[in-house]
Amino acid sequence: MKKAKSLSWWIVVLGAWEIVAPFIFGYSAEKTALWDAIILGVALVILGIWAALVKDESTLKTLSWVNAALGVWLIIAPFLLSYSGTTSALWNDIVVGLVILALGATAASALPKEITA
């Protein structure tokens, strides 16, 4: 559980990065990319903090998979929301999305499997 919680803190950091990235990389004028980054960043920060602080392993596993799914969204969003022409937004989202996908999946996999009777 400790490994999953520490990985969740890294998701918080990447969520915060996602919020500021449009301003650092200069694509804040691309409103679709900007708002996708802000909304996803806030969601990642909130879910990451929740996952890092939760005591229940089942909830932690669920939150970790949700974070992994948000990583997938970051990877495909530039294409679905038509801002793949904005190179800095495209590559930021792909790289951050891949890392979040890996962190979320690793955190979820680090937890014991549920035993059903």
MDAnalysis code that builds the backbone (N, CA, C; Angstrom):
import MDAnalysis as mda
import numpy as np

u = mda.Universe.empty(351, n_residues=117, atom_resindex=np.repeat(np.arange(117), 3), trajectory=True)
u.add_TopologyAttr("name", ["N", "CA", "C"] * 117)
u.add_TopologyAttr("resid", np.arange(1, 118))
u.add_TopologyAttr("resname", ["MET", "LYS", "LYS", "ALA", "LYS", "SER", "LEU", "SER", "TRP", "TRP", "ILE", "VAL", "VAL", "LEU", "GLY", "ALA", "TRP", "GLU", "ILE", "VAL", "ALA", "PRO", "PHE", "ILE", "PHE", "GLY", "TYR", "SER", "ALA", "GLU", "LYS", "THR", "ALA", "LEU", "TRP", "ASP", "ALA", "ILE", "ILE", "LEU", "GLY", "VAL", "ALA", "LEU", "VAL", "ILE", "LEU", "GLY", "ILE", "TRP", "ALA", "ALA", "LEU", "VAL", "LYS", "ASP", "GLU", "SER", "THR", "LEU", "LYS", "THR", "LEU", "SER", "TRP", "VAL", "ASN", "ALA", "ALA", "LEU", "GLY", "VAL", "TRP", "LEU", "ILE", "ILE", "ALA", "PRO", "PHE", "LEU", "LEU", "SER", "TYR", "SER", "GLY", "THR", "THR", "SER", "ALA", "LEU", "TRP", "ASN", "ASP", "ILE", "VAL", "VAL", "GLY", "LEU", "VAL", "ILE", "LEU", "ALA", "LEU", "GLY", "ALA", "THR", "ALA", "ALA", "SER", "ALA", "LEU", "PRO", "LYS", "GLU", "ILE", "THR", "ALA"])
u.atoms.positions = np.array([
    [0.825, -1.192, 0.000],
    [0.000, 0.000, 0.000],
    [0.874, 1.264, 0.000],
    [2.019, 1.160, 0.655],
    [2.919, 2.312, 0.729],
    [3.415, 2.730, -0.654],
    [3.754, 1.742, -1.500],
    [4.227, 2.039, -2.856],
    [3.130, 2.737, -3.658],
    [1.903, 2.233, -3.576],
    [0.785, 2.827, -4.315],
    [0.538, 4.265, -3.864],
    [0.648, 4.508, -2.572],
    [0.434, 5.861, -2.059],
    [1.538, 6.819, -2.521],
    [2.784, 6.349, -2.525],
    [3.874, 7.226, -2.980],
    [3.752, 7.516, -4.474],
    [3.316, 6.538, -5.256],
    [3.096, 6.779, -6.682],
    [1.963, 7.778, -6.897],
    [0.982, 7.769, -6.014],
    [-0.131, 8.719, -6.104],
    [0.351, 10.152, -5.910],
    [1.348, 10.352, -5.055],
    [1.901, 11.700, -4.876],
    [2.572, 12.184, -6.157],
    [3.193, 11.270, -6.908],
    [3.785, 11.663, -8.185],
    [2.701, 12.072, -9.179],
    [1.547, 11.425, -9.100],
    [0.419, 11.814, -9.952],
    [-0.044, 13.225, -9.590],
    [-0.032, 13.561, -8.316],
    [-0.372, 14.924, -7.886],
    [0.585, 15.932, -8.527],
    [1.870, 15.628, -8.484],
    [2.880, 16.519, -9.067],
    [2.646, 16.686, -10.567],
    [2.373, 15.590, -11.255],
    [2.129, 15.668, -12.699],
    [0.820, 16.386, -13.011],
    [-0.179, 16.238, -12.143],
    [-1.418, 16.992, -12.315],
    [-1.175, 18.483, -12.192],
    [-0.360, 18.865, -11.218],
    [-0.007, 20.284, -11.060],
    [0.778, 20.771, -12.283],
    [1.681, 19.927, -12.782],
    [2.420, 20.278, -13.991],
    [1.456, 20.503, -15.148],
    [0.479, 19.634, -15.295],
    [-0.479, 19.744, -16.392],
    [-1.222, 21.082, -16.339],
    [-1.474, 21.596, -15.154],
    [-2.163, 22.879, -14.998],
    [-1.293, 24.037, -15.493],
    [-0.016, 24.003, -15.199],
    [0.862, 25.125, -15.556],
    [1.522, 24.977, -16.921],
    [1.540, 23.791, -17.485],
    [2.229, 23.532, -18.750],
    [1.794, 24.448, -19.896],
    [0.487, 24.745, -20.061],
    [0.111, 25.630, -21.177],
    [0.776, 27.008, -21.107],
    [1.015, 27.470, -19.904],
    [1.627, 28.791, -19.729],
    [3.145, 28.716, -19.905],
    [3.745, 27.628, -19.483],
    [5.190, 27.452, -19.619],
    [5.567, 27.196, -21.075],
    [4.794, 26.337, -21.752],
    [5.096, 25.988, -23.143],
    [4.450, 26.931, -24.156],
    [3.644, 27.877, -23.683],
    [3.106, 28.899, -24.564],
    [1.928, 28.491, -25.430],
    [1.155, 27.506, -25.009],
    [-0.027, 27.165, -25.789],
    [-1.329, 27.528, -25.072],
    [-1.259, 28.510, -24.186],
    [-2.458, 28.939, -23.459],
    [-3.469, 29.639, -24.362],
    [-3.048, 30.103, -25.532],
    [-3.987, 30.727, -26.475],
    [-4.863, 29.685, -27.163],
    [-4.425, 28.428, -27.179],
    [-5.214, 27.329, -27.736],
    [-6.188, 26.890, -26.642],
    [-7.386, 27.469, -26.679],
    [-8.346, 27.322, -25.574],
    [-8.721, 25.878, -25.281],
    [-8.874, 25.053, -26.313],
    [-9.237, 23.650, -26.082],
    [-8.131, 22.941, -25.317],
    [-6.899, 23.118, -25.750],
    [-5.760, 22.495, -25.072],
    [-5.603, 23.047, -23.655],
    [-5.801, 24.354, -23.510],
    [-5.687, 24.993, -22.201],
    [-6.689, 24.408, -21.218],
    [-7.973, 24.389, -21.609],
    [-8.996, 23.921, -20.676],
    [-8.919, 22.425, -20.422],
    [-8.510, 21.666, -21.421],
    [-8.310, 20.233, -21.193],
    [-7.204, 20.033, -20.162],
    [-6.108, 20.781, -20.301],
    [-4.992, 20.659, -19.357],
    [-5.406, 21.074, -17.954],
    [-6.143, 22.162, -17.839],
    [-6.558, 22.637, -16.515],
    [-7.528, 21.657, -15.858],
    [-8.545, 21.233, -16.600],
    [-9.540, 20.318, -16.028],
    [-8.905, 18.988, -15.649],
    [-8.084, 18.429, -16.554],
    [-7.423, 17.162, -16.251],
    [-6.424, 17.326, -15.113],
    [-5.700, 18.433, -15.109],
    [-4.734, 18.679, -14.037],
    [-5.396, 18.757, -12.678],
    [-6.499, 19.485, -12.590],
    [-7.225, 19.590, -11.316],
    [-7.750, 18.221, -10.892],
    [-8.307, 17.474, -11.841],
    [-8.821, 16.132, -11.519],
    [-7.690, 15.231, -11.021],
    [-6.534, 15.286, -11.675],
    [-5.400, 14.458, -11.254],
    [-4.896, 14.853, -9.873],
    [-4.850, 16.144, -9.596],
    [-4.413, 16.603, -8.271],
    [-5.387, 16.100, -7.203],
    [-6.675, 16.289, -7.426],
    [-7.675, 15.875, -6.436],
    [-7.661, 14.363, -6.239],
    [-7.718, 13.610, -7.346],
    [-7.740, 12.150, -7.229],
    [-6.427, 11.601, -6.682],
    [-5.311, 12.238, -7.048],
    [-4.020, 11.802, -6.530],
    [-3.898, 12.008, -5.031],
    [-4.347, 13.167, -4.554],
    [-4.322, 13.424, -3.103],
    [-5.247, 12.447, -2.386],
    [-6.430, 12.252, -2.938],
    [-7.379, 11.314, -2.345],
    [-6.754, 9.916, -2.261],
    [-6.141, 9.460, -3.352],
    [-5.522, 8.132, -3.363],
    [-4.364, 8.048, -2.369],
    [-3.595, 9.119, -2.254],
    [-2.442, 9.104, -1.350],
    [-2.855, 9.099, 0.116],
    [-4.034, 9.623, 0.413],
    [-4.456, 9.740, 1.811],
    [-5.487, 8.697, 2.251],
    [-6.088, 7.990, 1.302],
    [-7.151, 7.044, 1.645],
    [-6.582, 5.856, 2.434],
    [-7.379, 5.308, 3.322],
    [-6.929, 4.179, 4.150],
    [-7.389, 2.828, 3.580],
    [-8.435, 2.846, 2.774],
    [-9.025, 1.626, 2.237],
    [-8.302, 1.200, 0.953],
    [-7.790, -0.024, 0.917],
    [-7.043, -0.508, -0.244],
    [-7.911, -0.606, -1.494],
    [-9.156, -0.992, -1.321],
    [-10.056, -1.118, -2.468],
    [-10.284, 0.239, -3.131],
    [-10.483, 1.276, -2.318],
    [-10.659, 2.632, -2.850],
    [-9.379, 3.108, -3.514],
    [-8.244, 2.813, -2.904],
    [-6.954, 3.198, -3.479],
    [-6.759, 2.540, -4.840],
    [-7.112, 1.265, -4.949],
    [-6.977, 0.563, -6.222],
    [-7.877, 1.192, -7.280],
    [-9.117, 1.494, -6.910],
    [-10.052, 2.111, -7.851],
    [-9.542, 3.469, -8.297],
    [-9.097, 4.289, -7.365],
    [-8.579, 5.615, -7.710],
    [-7.346, 5.517, -8.597],
    [-6.503, 4.531, -8.354],
    [-5.306, 4.344, -9.175],
    [-5.686, 3.995, -10.610],
    [-6.701, 3.141, -10.784],
    [-7.151, 2.807, -12.144],
    [-7.814, 4.010, -12.806],
    [-8.532, 4.813, -12.041],
    [-9.132, 6.030, -12.610],
    [-8.022, 6.969, -13.081],
    [-6.980, 7.122, -12.285],
    [-5.844, 7.958, -12.696],
    [-5.198, 7.400, -13.963],
    [-5.053, 6.081, -14.047],
    [-4.494, 5.468, -15.254],
    [-5.378, 5.782, -16.464],
    [-6.692, 5.732, -16.274],
    [-7.624, 6.056, -17.370],
    [-7.484, 7.524, -17.785],
    [-7.263, 8.405, -16.826],
    [-7.036, 9.817, -17.165],
    [-5.736, 9.977, -17.957],
    [-4.755, 9.131, -17.666],
    [-3.527, 9.128, -18.460],
    [-3.816, 8.754, -19.911],
    [-4.685, 7.759, -20.103],
    [-5.088, 7.380, -21.461],
    [-5.788, 8.554, -22.137],
    [-6.669, 9.232, -21.400],
    [-7.356, 10.393, -21.980],
    [-6.340, 11.440, -22.444],
    [-5.328, 11.711, -21.617],
    [-4.321, 12.702, -22.006],
    [-3.626, 12.309, -23.310],
    [-3.408, 11.031, -23.507],
    [-2.732, 10.564, -24.716],
    [-3.601, 10.780, -25.958],
    [-4.899, 10.528, -25.831],
    [-5.767, 10.609, -27.012],
    [-6.461, 11.965, -27.184],
    [-6.491, 12.780, -26.143],
    [-7.211, 14.059, -26.187],
    [-6.760, 14.987, -27.318],
    [-5.466, 15.129, -27.588],
    [-5.080, 16.048, -28.671],
    [-5.713, 15.674, -30.020],
    [-5.931, 14.388, -30.230],
    [-6.505, 13.930, -31.488],
    [-8.032, 14.048, -31.480],
    [-8.640, 13.699, -30.353],
    [-10.097, 13.765, -30.269],
    [-10.613, 15.195, -30.170],
    [-9.839, 16.063, -29.536],
    [-10.262, 17.451, -29.366],
    [-9.632, 18.388, -30.402],
    [-8.933, 17.815, -31.346],
    [-8.375, 18.545, -32.506],
    [-7.374, 19.641, -32.150],
    [-6.483, 19.358, -31.224],
    [-5.385, 20.297, -31.010],
    [-4.027, 19.616, -31.195],
    [-4.016, 18.536, -31.989],
    [-2.761, 17.829, -32.234],
    [-1.789, 18.651, -33.083],
    [-2.283, 19.712, -33.739],
    [-1.415, 20.603, -34.496],
    [-0.573, 21.510, -33.619],
    [-0.968, 21.636, -32.354],
    [-0.198, 22.417, -31.387],
    [0.848, 21.471, -30.793],
    [2.035, 21.484, -31.377],
    [3.064, 20.491, -31.080],
    [3.410, 20.398, -29.598],
    [3.570, 21.528, -28.935],
    [3.951, 21.485, -27.518],
    [2.847, 20.869, -26.671],
    [1.595, 21.171, -26.964],
    [0.479, 20.571, -26.224],
    [0.398, 19.076, -26.511],
    [0.567, 18.714, -27.775],
    [0.515, 17.310, -28.181],
    [1.537, 16.480, -27.419],
    [2.803, 16.903, -27.473],
    [3.855, 16.105, -26.850],
    [3.813, 16.153, -25.328],
    [3.426, 17.282, -24.772],
    [3.281, 17.340, -23.319],
    [2.215, 16.339, -22.872],
    [1.067, 16.352, -23.542],
    [-0.013, 15.453, -23.140],
    [0.343, 13.987, -23.352],
    [1.031, 13.680, -24.434],
    [1.416, 12.289, -24.672],
    [2.405, 11.808, -23.609],
    [3.428, 12.600, -23.353],
    [4.441, 12.183, -22.368],
    [3.846, 12.098, -20.965],
    [3.144, 13.145, -20.539],
    [2.534, 13.145, -19.207],
    [1.495, 12.034, -19.112],
    [0.716, 11.832, -20.162],
    [-0.284, 10.780, -20.169],
    [0.327, 9.398, -20.017],
    [1.417, 9.141, -20.726],
    [2.093, 7.842, -20.611],
    [2.626, 7.612, -19.198],
    [3.214, 8.652, -18.618],
    [3.761, 8.518, -17.261],
    [2.623, 8.285, -16.253],
    [1.535, 9.034, -16.394],
    [0.412, 8.855, -15.471],
    [-0.218, 7.479, -15.648],
    [-0.357, 7.037, -16.875],
    [-0.872, 5.691, -17.130],
    [0.001, 4.650, -16.437],
    [1.312, 4.779, -16.589],
    [2.234, 3.835, -15.956],
    [2.168, 3.911, -14.435],
    [2.136, 5.122, -13.885],
    [2.073, 5.272, -12.424],
    [0.771, 4.715, -11.859],
    [-0.352, 5.055, -12.501],
    [-1.643, 4.574, -12.018],
    [-1.763, 3.061, -12.092],
    [-1.338, 2.485, -13.214],
    [-1.409, 1.029, -13.369],
    [-0.464, 0.322, -12.397],
    [0.721, 0.881, -12.201],
    [1.671, 0.294, -11.257],
    [1.136, 0.375, -9.829],
    [0.554, 1.513, -9.476],
    [-0.017, 1.667, -8.135],
    [-1.151, 0.665, -7.917],
    [-2.026, 0.525, -8.891],
    [-3.146, -0.413, -8.760],
    [-2.646, -1.851, -8.686],
    [-1.627, -2.165, -9.469],
    [-1.084, -3.530, -9.493],
    [-0.272, -3.856, -8.245],
    [0.202, -2.834, -7.553],
    [1.004, -3.053, -6.347],
    [0.148, -3.493, -5.164],
    [-1.153, -3.308, -5.282],
    [-2.054, -3.669, -4.195],
    [-2.462, -5.132, -4.328],
    [-2.724, -5.790, -3.185],
    [-3.113, -7.199, -3.268],
    [-4.444, -7.385, -3.989],
    [-4.570, -8.538, -4.633],
    [-5.821, -8.863, -5.306],
    [-6.894, -9.137, -4.272],
    [-8.121, -8.745, -4.610],
    [-9.235, -8.999, -3.699],
    [-9.603, -10.466, -3.761],
    [-9.863, -11.043, -2.628],
    [-10.249, -12.446, -2.549],
    [-11.767, -12.507, -2.429],
    [-12.376, -13.221, -3.360],
    [-13.826, -13.379, -3.303],
    [-14.162, -14.756, -2.773],
    [-15.191, -14.806, -1.965],
    [-15.557, -16.101, -1.362],
    [-16.547, -16.843, -2.220],
])
